[in-house]
């Protein structure tokens, strides 16, 4: 059964900055010049530090920091058979529209060398672990509720599909998606057998579908595959996400969906903007227990654009983003409390969780903040939650 949580429970979205030792180990691991045991020991030790940091700052639901991952999605190249890690320069050889691809790289405020992607080059095969070992590592270090974060099926399918390579194995992106679903269902069964309080599926590329029509495509690796009509693409995404969400046993764990608008740059002006309105039908159809959404930035639109929809208001708990991971400025208690109180105008207080908008280091080589700022931001989050509990309990 899901463990009871306090009012206004707090959590992070996932990624934390990696130390110099971890970055070196990730490079060595990619080259095969570090032993698997040595690599795992380092990742376990660094994960313990992230867990203890969260505990010391009062976070209620613990995440791993994704310390052993190269980035939020590419790490699956080590986890799923038939997938190979490729750098952007390697991928360029297989891109048909090279000019469009180069335009994407120009748009990004991050060195192309920092971006690697997991590409499908063979029949997908589940090897028994995507994030399960990460979950077991966390369980060694905390008795608090745990959230495991993993790329969603639409993100995985979009990012792994490189037509000139993947098309030799699968007849279409849709066919690839069905094998992605099978693998994710096996992993979810594994996670629930181990025991986990929250399973978070990350689907940030949904915003690339609805907010980039007629604009340069800018959502990293998952923007590479061919652009279809947004309505058709959202139907495809809804089918994939809905099948995986439907497989999660809601009596054992909270099924969470996380959506943001990009998290690789401190320059807000190059990141996507727009309210969640175009995604309301998808949210309602896939029916997560928890919608974990970016809301600390004006780019996310108004809360009312989401919460005036009765389907969302009645069925879903909101993981309210009140901390911007990309800014050096530390959020004030008043700013967090005002945002939370606004949400309570629409939702019962039991249905409002508090979190950061996104992770602090989506790409291991390009964190968007430093630990000193991160700790202060988390402290503001947990102090605001404490004030709200005192008021509403």
N, C-alpha and C positions, 0 to 999 in steps of 0.2 A: 504494500500500500504506500501511497505518497505520504511522506512525512508532513506534519503540520508546519506551517510557516507563520511568522508574525505578520501583522499588517505592514503594508508597504515594504515587502521584502526587496533586498538589493542584490544585484549581481552585475558582473562585467559581461561583455559580449564574447570575448575570447582571447585575442592575441595580446601579448606583452613584449616589450623589447627583449632581444636576446643579448647576452653578454658577449664580449669579444671571444671568450673561450668557446661558447656555443657556435658562434659564426664560423670560427676556424674549424670546429669539429664538423659542422654541416658541409663545409667545402671539402674536408678530408673524406667525409663519408661519401660524397658524390664521386670522388676520385678513387674510392676504395682503399684509402691509405690509413684508415683507422679501424681498429678491431670493433666488431659489433658490441662486445661486452663493454669496452671502454666508452663507446659512444652512448650506450644505454645508461651506464652509470652516471655520466655527466648530465644527460637530459633528466634523469631522475632527481639528481641533486639540485639542479636548477629549478625543476618543477616544484620541489619541496619549498624552495625559497618563495616562489610565487604564491603558493598555497598559504604559507605562513604570513606573507604580506597582507593577503586578503583577510585572513583571520584577525590579524592584529588591528586592521583598520575597520573591522566590524562588518564585513560583507557577509550576507546571509547564505548565499548559494555560490559555491566555489567552482571556479573554472581553472583550467590547466595552464593558461598562458600560451598554449600551442607552441611550446618551446622547441620541440623537435621538428617542427614543420618549416619548410622553406618558405611557403606562403599558404594562404588560406585554402588553396585548392590543389596546387601542384604536388603537394606531399603525397597524394594518392599514387604517384608513379612508383613509389616504393611498396605500395600496399595492394595494388590490383594488378594481376597478370594481364599482359596485352597492352600495357601503357608504358610510355617512355617519356622521361623528362627531356625537354628540348628548350634551348635558349631561343630568344627572338631571332638572332642571326641565323640559327639552324632552320628555324621555321620559315624564314624568308625564301629559302630555296623551293619551298612547296606551296607558296602563296601564289595564286593565279593573278590577283589584282594587287601587284606589289605597290603601286602608287597609293592606293587606299590604305594599305597596311602601314606604309611609311607615314601617312597622314595621321593615323592613330598614334603612332609613336611620337610624332611631333606634338600632338595635343597633350600627351601625358607629361606631367611635371615630375618625372622620375626617370633615372637613367635606364635605358633599355637593358643594360647588363644586369640590372636588379630583377628583371622579370624573366621567369622561366615558366614553362607550362607543361602540363601532363597531356600528352597526345596519344590517342588510341592508334596503335600500330598492329594490333592483333586481336584475336577473340578475347573478350574480357573474362577474367577468372578470379573468383573470390579466394583469397589466401588465408582467410580466418581472422583477419584484423584490419580495420581501417583506423578506428579510434579506440577500440576496446582495451588495448594495452595502456593507452593514455588514461583511460578510466580507472583501470586497476592500479596504476601508479598513484593517482590522486587518493584512492581509498586507503593507501598506506599512511597518508599524512593528515587526514582530516576525518572527523566524525560528523561534520556538517553536511547538509544537503549538497549534492554535486550536480552540476550541469555539464553535459558533454556537448561540444560543438562540432558540427560536421557539415561539409558542403552538401547542399541539397541536390536532388536528382536533375533539376533543370540546369543548374550551374555546372554540374559535372558533365552533362551531355553536351552543353554548348561549348564548354572549354576544351573538351577532349576531341571534338569533331573537327578534323582538318581534312577536307574532302579528298585531296589528292593522295592521302595516306589512309585515312580511316575508311574511305569509300572502297578500298580494295577488300575490306573485310566485311563491312556492313553496307547494305544497299541504300541506306538513308540514315539521317540523323535520328529519325523516329525509331528505326530498328535498333540502333545503338542504345537509345533511351530505354528500351525494354530490358536489355541486359543490365543497364545501370540500376534499374528498379529491382531486379532479382538480387543483385549484389547488396543493395542497400537494405533490403528486407532481411537478408541473412545477417547482416551486421546489426541491425536493430534487434533481432532475436537474441544475438549474442549479448548486446548491451543490457537488455532486460533480464537475461539470465544472471548477469553479474550483479545487477541492481543499480539503477540510476534514477535520480529524481527528476531531471529535466533533460530532454533530448532536443537540441536546437538545430534546425536545418537552416543554413545560410543561403539565401537566394537574392543577393544584391543585384544580379544582372537583370532582374525583372524591371528595374527602373531604366536600364538601357533600352529596353523594348519600347517603353512608353514616352520617354523624354528626349530621345535623340533623333526623331523623325526630321529630316532636312538639316540636321546638324552633324558636325564631325563626331564619329563614333569614338567613345573615350573610356569604355569600361574594360580596360585591360584585356586579358586573354579571351574572356568569354564573349567579346565582341567580334571575334574573328570569323565565325561561321556566317553564312549568308543571311542577310536581313530579309525577313518575310514581312507580309502585312502584319501590323501589330496585333490585330484581332486574332489572326490565325496563330501567331506566335504565342499569344497569351493562352489560347486554347490548348496548345501543345504543352506549355508550362503547367497549366492547371491539371492536365491529365497526369503528368509525371508526379507533381508534388502531391496531388490528391491520393494517388495510389500508395505513396510512401507514408503520408500522414495517416491514412486509413489503416495502415499495418501496425501502428503504435498502439499498444494496449493502454488506454487512458486510465485504467484502474491501477496501473503500476508506475506510470511516469507521466509527466506533463509534456505534451507535444507542442513545441515552440517553433514559430517561423520568424526569422529575422530578415528584414529588408532595410537597405540604406541606399545612398546614392553615390557611393564611391568613397574610398578612404585611403588614398595613396598620397595625398598632397595637403599641405597646410594652406594652399591657395584656394580659398573657397570659390573664387570666381570661375575656376575651370571645372568644378564638380557639378553634377547634374542637379536640376531644380524642378520642383513641381509637387503638388499635393498628391495624396494617395488615392484620389478619386478614381483614376483609370484602373486601379487595382482592386477596387472594392468587390467586384463580382468574383474575382479569383480568391480573395481572402475569404469571402463567404462560402465559396464552393469547397475549398480545401479544409476549412473549418479547424484551424489550430486551436488548442486550448489557450495559447498565449501568443499574441502578436507583439514581437519585440522590435520596436520601430524608432527610427531617428526622429527626434523632435526638438533638439536643443538649438537647431539652426533654422533661420527663416526659410532656407531652401526647402524645408520639409512641408511648408504650408501650415495651415491652421489645424488645430485639433478638431475643430468642428467639422472639417471636411471628411474626417474619418468617423467621428463618434455620433454624428447626427444620423448615420445609417443604422436603422434598427437591427439589421442582421448582425452587424459588428457589435453593437452595444449590448445585445441580448445574449450572444453566444460566446463572446471572447473576452479574456482578460488582457489588459494592455500592459506590455513591458515598455514603460514610458522613458524614452531617451531624454535625459536632462543634463548630460555632461557631454561637451564636445571634445573628443579625444585629440583633435588637431590644433587646438589653440593653447597658447601658453597661459592665457588668463585663467585664473581659478574661479569657478562659478561661485557666486554668493549664495548663502542660504536662502535669501529672499527670492532669488531668481528660480531656484529649484522648488521652493514651497509654492510660489505663484503658479508654476506650471502644473504641479501636482494638484493644487486646489482647482485649477481649471478642469483637469480630467475628472475630478470628483463631481463636478457639475453634471457630468454625463453618466458616470459609472458609479456603482457602489464602491465604497472604499476598499472592500475586499478584492476588487478586481483591478487594482492599480499596483503594479510593481514598478520599481525604479531601477534604471540602469544607464550605462553610458550609451551614446549613439552607436558606437562601433568599437572595434578593438583599437589598441594603441600601436600595433605593428603588424598590419596586414601582410606586408612583405618583410621578411626577416632582415634584409639589408637596408630597408628604408622605414624605420619606425617614425611615427608622426609626433612622438613626444619622448620626454626623458623621465626617469623614475621619480625624480624630485617633484616635478609637476604632477605626475600621475598620482603619487601618494596624496598630495594635497587635494587633488580633484576627488579622489575616492573618499577622503575624509569629509569633504563637503557633502557628498552623496549620502554617506551613512549618518552624519549628524542631522541632515534634513529629514531623513527617514525617522530618526529617533524623535524629533520634534513632532512629526505627524502622528506617530504612535501615541505620544503623550496626550495629544489633542483628541484623538479619535477612539482610543481604546476604552 
